[in-house]
Amino acid sequence: MGKAKSPLVLAEIQKYAQRLREVSFEIVELKEFKGKSISQNLSQEALQFKKRFPKSDYTWIILAEEGSLKTSQALAHWLESQPKNCVFFIGSAYGICPSIKKEAELLLSLSPLTFTHDHARILLVEQLYRALMIQKNHPYHHS
C-alpha cells in the first residue's frame, strides 16, 4: 500500500527488480486510504487488493508481524512449490484488514523487528532475488 518515499529506496528496489527480470516481477503500489476510520480504510484497501489480485489467480503472501519466520532457503523452496503467481502484500501504516490475513496462503514475517514500509520493501525484494538464486543453485547465496 502506498508509494516508496525515498529516491534511495526506489533505486535499491529497482536494482533488485532488474535482477529479477527473468521472472514475471512487478511492483504495484495501491492507493492508501486515509479517512477518519482506520477499520474503514483497511476495508477499502482490502477490497482494492482483492480486485487487483483475485485469489483464483494468485497465491497471497501477507507480510505481518505475527507471520512465520522462514530462512531464505525455506522461503525459496516454499515459493518454488506454489502453483500460481505469488503476490506479496505490505499493508498500510495501520496494518492489513483481518479478512485478508485469514485468506492468505502465508503470513510471513521478515523479522521480529519493526521496519518502515520502505525498508520492508527493500528487504522483501532482496529476499525474492535471493530465493531465485537459491533455486538456481547460484553462489549469490552462500550456504
PyMOL commands that set and color helices and strands:
alter all, ss='L'
color gray80, all
select helices_A, chain A and resi 7-19+38-52+72-80+98-103+117-135
alter helices_A, ss='H'
color red, helices_A
select strands_A, chain A and resi 58-69+85-89+106-109
alter strands_A, ss='S'
color yellow, strands_A
deselect
rebuild
show_as cartoon
